[in-house]
Amino acid sequence: MKKIILLSIALIVLLGITSSAYAHSGRTDKNGGHNCSAKSKQKGLCTGYHYHNKKKK
């Protein structure tokens, strides 16, 4: 019984970590954004130019 509980907890943790965030590579320009690579578009991570950091005023 303990093995089943531990296995269930391990699976929940692993699935939570892998599905919680998807990062993509790419440097940002002076505005804090960049265009997605073709590889990132194929993976569905982004669709075009986008921002990562909002400038504070």
C-alpha positions in Angstrom: 0.0 0.0 0.0 2.8 2.4 0.9 4.5 1.7 -2.5 1.3 2.7 -4.4 0.9 5.9 -2.4 4.6 6.8 -3.0 4.4 6.0 -6.7 1.2 8.1 -7.0 2.8 11.1 -5.3 5.9 10.7 -7.5 3.8 10.7 -10.7 1.8 13.7 -9.6 5.0 15.7 -8.9 6.7 14.6 -12.1 3.6 15.5 -14.2 3.2 18.8 -12.5 6.8 19.8 -13.2 6.8 18.8 -16.8 3.5 20.5 -17.7 3.7 23.6 -15.7 5.9 25.7 -17.9 7.4 25.6 -21.4 10.5 27.7 -22.0 11.9 28.6 -25.3 15.2 29.9 -26.4 15.9 33.2 -28.0 17.6 36.5 -27.1 15.6 39.6 -26.6 16.1 42.9 -28.4 16.2 46.4 -26.9 12.4 46.4 -26.4 12.5 43.1 -24.5 11.0 41.0 -27.2 12.0 38.7 -30.1 10.6 36.6 -33.0 10.0 33.0 -32.5 12.1 30.4 -34.2 10.6 28.0 -36.6 11.2 25.2 -34.2 9.4 27.0 -31.4 6.4 27.7 -33.7 6.3 24.0 -34.7 6.2 23.1 -31.0 3.4 25.6 -30.4 5.4 27.6 -27.9 4.8 30.9 -29.6 3.4 32.4 -32.8 5.6 35.4 -33.7 7.1 38.5 -32.2 6.4 38.7 -28.5 7.7 40.4 -25.3 9.3 38.9 -22.2 9.9 41.9 -20.1 7.7 44.9 -19.7 9.6 48.2 -19.3 8.9 50.0 -16.1 8.1 53.7 -16.4 
